[in-house]
Amino acid sequence: MRYIPLTQDEKQEMLDVLGIASVQELFDDIPEHILLDQDLELPEALSEAELVKHFRELAKKNSDLSSVVSFMGAGAYDHLTPSVIKHIIGRGEFLTAYTPYQAEISQGVLQSTFEYQSLIAEITGMEVANASMYDGATALAEACLMSCAATRRELVVLPSTLHPEWQEVVKLYLENQDVQIAYLPYDRQTGIIDPNAVGGINWSDVACVVVQQPNFFGLLENAAALGELIHEHGGLFIMAVDPISLSLLKSPGELGADIVVGDGQSLGNAMGFGGPSLGFFAASGSKLIRRMPGRVVGETVDTEGKRGFVLTLQTREQHIRREKATSNICSNQALNALIAAIYLNVLGKVGYQEVGMQCLQKANYFKQRLLEIEGLSAPFSAPSFREFVIQGDVDWAEINQRLLEQGFLGGLPLDGCGLAGHVLFSVTEARTKEEMDTFITLLRGLI
């Protein structure tokens, strides 16, 4: 049965085995002042048939977005996905395999993870990468904590141009570790970090500075200058990068980054209503590898000299003494990381660069077409990659609703960022000239 009830007799039997009189005794250690003193507003229990029917009715309320043409990004991107990916990851040895606890007998899974690490290290220009993390935001938070441990400092500098949701995740991680956060404001003309604002920070106390490249507005930051500044004062330089942009831009390694993180959703992973995704995490030098969270798969040879793979490092509390653990993060996104590895291998160097070039060129074309519409302007002057901000004295939320009725998903309104009348558009290689031109025609009729 898929729907198994718990009878009173079964419940009493378990209580007898535990030697307690009621379920409540299991929670006696919880202070009374934090206990809920009222019943939850929940509906009555349903039978299996009623429950299935109820969920089917709920499912009908979901919009079918499979045919919607998307111009929204802000962290989740509609890229083309080679069909070979779903056929490979659908194989049972990948789809049903969990993190290998008896690792060395799972050579296939270990090798696929090793290849993933190698690819991430290559595109980021770093020396070592781990076996992936939950997502980009948590990877960044872990990188900040790692920097504090490595430098023995407790001040982290974040740019105001960092994705707002990533800022919230980092704040949540750090505030419970007594780590302080300072923010670098951005220039309202360029849309990137204001170089005149760095003087207000005592850099000798800073564990790390973070630069998102491209930033939340899709603009390219002057990352190298901030990297040189933090290195002069003994701190670490963290870059949070879009992996697709690395097909065209200098690698973080070339820019002097110590730690590189990012979200790998755009590497062949579906948007999937916001997840699951994967976070990649790479670092430079042997001095940082033992402080990295999660796992690192390594290559070795067996007693017969044959190539093999092992879990070289597992610096989490599940495997070593808790006080020596680098992090409490306790899982990697193995299947999603495999998707990223397959995606990069299928595209190859030329295909990878082609995706980046199409994103750049199509985004520029779409931006210029939008600026032909009276009343719209580009508020920021810094160069962009795949995303850009447009300003107009219109209700973008209302316009998006009307566009959706025509099969188009518009940009992200930035009212929540204090930028009323601004909207963030995204254009990937999946968009066609016909789709962009049709969108422009529809939008011109709505403004």
N, C-alpha and C positions, 0 to 999 in steps of 0.2 A: 504494500500500500504506500502511496505517496503522502497520505494524510493520516498520521497515526495519533490517535487521542491518548490522553493519560487518564486512566481511571483512578478513583479514590483509593481503591485497594492497592494499586501499583505505587501510588504516592505514599501511602502509609508504610508499605514494605520498605521503601527507600529510607524513610524517616527512622524506622526501627533499626535498620542496618547502621545508620549513622549515630544512633543513640540519642536522638533529639525528639522533642514532642511536636515541633511545628517548623515550617519553612522559615518563619521569622527568626528563629534562633541562629540561622546562618548569617544574619545581618546584625547581630547584637553588638558587634564591634563598631558599627557606624554611629557616630554621634547623633543624638535625636534631633538636634537643631537643623541638620541638613537633610533630614528625611522628609519626603513628601507626605503631608498629612491629609491628603484627599485622593479619591480615586481618579485615575486618568479618564478623560472623556473618550472612551473607546466604544465602538459598536459591539453588539452581541456577537458571539462566535457563530461562524457559518459552517455548514457541512461542506464536504469536498466539492460536490456538484455546484453548490451555491457560490463557493469561493472562486472556482474556475470561471463561472459565468460573470461574477463581479469583475474579475481582472480583465476579462475579454471586453467588457463594456468600458473599462478605463482605457484599455489599449486603443479603442476606437477614437478616443479623444486626441491621440497623438497626430500631429500633422505629418503627412508624407512629404519629407523634404528631399527625397532621393532625386527628384527631377528639378529641384530649385537651383538656380544659378546664383552662386554665392560670391559676394564682394566683401564679405566680412572675414576678419582674421583675428587680430588681438590675442594670439596664442594658440589658436587651432586653425589649421589651414587646409583648404580643399585642393590637394595635389593629385595628379594622376598616379595611379598605383598599378605597376605591372601585374598582370593576372597570374603570373607564375608564382607570386608570393603566396597566394591563398592555397595553391596546390601543395607547396612545400610545407608550410606550417600546418596544413591539415593532416599530415602524416602522424600516426599515433605516437611514434617515439618522440615527437616534438610537442604535439598538442596536449598529451596527457602527462608528460614528464614534469615533475616538480623539481625544485632545487635539490641536487644530489647530496644526500647526507653521507652515503658511502660513495664518495665522489669518483674514486678511481675506477669503479666498475661501470661508470656512465661516460665512457670516453667520447661518444658522439655529442652529448650535450656539452661536455667540457670543451671540446674542440670548437663547436659553434660559438660558444661564449668567448673563447680565446680569439677567434677570428673577428668577432665583434669588437673586442678590446683593441685589437690591432688596427682596425679601420678607424675607430674613434681617435686613437693616438695619432694616426696619419693625418686625418683631416684637421685636427686641432693643432698639430705641430708639437705635441707634448710627448713625454717619454713613457708614461704609463697611464692606463685607464682601468677603472674597475668594471665589475660585471653588471653595471647599470643600477639605477635607483628608481624610486617611485615616479618622479616627474621632475621637471626643471626647477620648480619652486623649492621643493624640499632638498634637491641637490645643492641649490645655492645656499640655503640655510645651513646645511651640513658643512659646506665650504667655509662659511663664516665662522662656525664653531671650531673647525679644524685650524683656521688661521689664528684664532685666539689661543688655542692650545700650543701651537707651534711658536708663536711670538711672545707668549705670556703677557699679552696685552688684552684690554677689555673694551676697546672702542672700535666700532665698525662704521665705515663711511659708505652710505648708499647714495646713488644719484636719484634725484626726483624724477628722472626720466625712466626709471625702472618700472616694469609692469606693476600696476597698483596691487594686483592680487599676489604677486611675488613679494612685494613689500610687506603685505599682511602676514604671509607665511614666515618670512624672515623675522619679523617683529615678534611673532608668537613663539618661535624657537628661542630667540635671544633674551627676551624679557624674563624668562624663567631661569636663565643662567646668569643673571646680573650683568649682562653685557649691554653697554650703552651704544646707541645708534645716533650718528650725525648724518644730516642730509645735505647734499650739494644741490642748490637750486639750478634751474635751467634758464637760459637766455630766451626771452619771449620773442626775439626776432629770429634767432637761428633754430630754436627748438632743441638744442643740445646743452650739455653741462656748461654753465657760465664759468669761464676760466678765471674771472675776477673773484669768484667766491671761495677759492681754495685757501686764500690767505686767512680766513677766519677760523681755521682748524689747526690745533697743535698736532702736527703730523707725527711727532715723536711718540705720541701716545696711541697711535692708530695701529691696530692689528692688520687691517686690510682695507682696501678700497675696491668697490665693485663698479664695473662698467658694463652696461648691457649694449650689445652690438649686433644688429641695429637696436636703437632704443625703442621704447613703447610706441613712439610716434612714427617708427619706421625709418628714423634718421640715423646717419652714421656719425658716431662720436669720435672725438680726437683721443683715442684710447692710449696711444703711445705716450703722450705727454703726462697723463695721470700715472701711468706705470712707472715712468722715470721718477716722478715726484715721490711716490710711496717707497720706491726702492732706495732713494737717497736717505730715507729716514728709517730703514730697517723693517718695513712692513711688507705684506704680501699683496700681490696684484691679482684680483679675480676678474675674469671675463665671463659674462653670461651671454652666450652666443646663439644665433639662429644657424643651425647646421647647413641649411641651404645656401646661406650667404657665404659660407666658407668655400664654396665652389668658385667664387670670384675674388673675394677679399684676401688680404694677407692673413695667414693663420695667427691665432693668439700666441703661439710659440714664437713666431717672428716678431711679435709686438712686445715680447718680454713677460707674458702672463705666467704666473706661478701655478694657478689653478684655473681650470676651464670647466664650466658647467653649461647645461642647456637642456632643452626639451626635444626629444626625438620623434614627436608625433608626425612631423612632416617627412620623416624618412620611411615612407611606405605604410605608416599606421593610419587607420581610419579615424575620422573625428569622433565617431561613436558617442554622440551626446556628451562630449567632454572627457571621455576616457574609455579604457585605460590608455596611458601613454608610457613613456619611459624617460628617466632622467639620465643623461650621460655625465660622467665625472672623470676628468683627467688632470694630471699634475706633472710637474717637472721635477726631475731629480730624485735620487734615492732617499734624500732627507725627508721627503714628504710622503713617500709611499706607505710607510708604516703608520702614518696618521690618517690615511684614507679610510672612510667608512665603507662598510660592506665587504665584498669579496673581490679577490684578484685571482684569476686563473693563470697558471704558468705552464710553460712547455718544459719537458724533460725527456730523458730516455730511460727505458727499463733495463733490467739486468742483462738483456740480450742486445742492448744498443738500439732498440726500436723506439721511434718517436712516440711520446705519450704526453698526457695532460693531467695536471693536479690542481687542487685548490691550494695555491701557494700561501695566500694570506686570507684570514677570516677574523678581522679585528673587531668582532662584535661580541656582546656579552653572552651569546648562546654558545660560543666556542672557547672563550677565555675568561679569566676572572673578571667579574663585573667592574672592579675599580680600574682595570687596565683596558677596558673596552673603549674604542674611539667613538662609538655611537650606539644608540639603541635601535637604529633602523634595522629591521630584521627580515627584509626580503628584497629580492631584485625582480625586475620585470623581464624574466628570461625569454618568454615568447615574443614580447614586443621588441626586445633587443635583437632577437633572431630576425624579426621582420626588417629591422633597420639594417642588419648585416646583409641580408639577401638583397634589399633595395639598392644598397651601395654597390654590391657586386654585380647585379644585373645591369645597372646603368653604366658602370665603369667610369673612368676619368672623364672621357669625352661626353658621355650622357649626363653625368653629374654637372659639368660645366654648362651644358646646353639648358638644363632645367633652370639654373641660376640666371643665365643670360635671358631666357624667355621671361622669367619673372621680372627682371629689371626693365626690359624693353616694353613689355606689355603694361607694366605699372606706369611707366613714363607716358606711354600713348594714352592710357585711360585718364591720367591726371591732366594732360593737355586738353583732352576733349571736355572734361568737367569744367575747366577754366574758361572754355568758350561760352558757358552758360552765364548769362547776365546775373550778377549778384553773388557769384561764387568766387572765392579767392584762396590762395595758398598762404597761410599765415606764417609758415616757417621757411627759412632760406637754405638750411643745410641740405646736402644731397640725401636722397632716400634710396631704398633698395626695392622692397616688395610692397611696402605700405606707406601711406602718406595721409596727411590731415588736410581737409578742406573746410573752409569757413563760409557760412551763409546764414543770413538772418531768417531762418526757417525752422519749423518744428520737425527735426529729423526723425523722431520716433513716429510721428503721424505719417510722414512720407514713407518710412520703411514699411509700415502696415499696408499702405496702398500699393507699394512695389511688390510686396509679398503676394498680394492678390493676383499679380501679373506674372508670378513665378520667379521673382528676383529677391534675393536677400541683400539688403543694402548694407552700408557701413555701420560702424559702432558709434553711436552718439557719445560725446565726451563730457556731457553735463556733470557727471559724477566726479570728473577730474578738475572741476572749476573752469571748464572751457565751454560755456554755453554757446550754442550755434556752431560747434565744431564737430566733425565726424571723421572717423578713421576708416579709410578704405584699404582693402587688400586685393591684390591681383596676382594670381599664380599662373603657371604655364597651362593650367587646365582651361583658362578662359580663352574664348575665341574673339576675333575682331567683330564678328556678327553679334555676339552676346554683348560686347562692350558698346557697340554702336546702338543696339536696341535699348540698352539701359539708359544711354544718354538721351535718346528720343523720349522715353517714358519720363525720365526725371525732368527734362525741360518742360514737359506738359504739367508737372506737379508743382513747380516752383513759381 
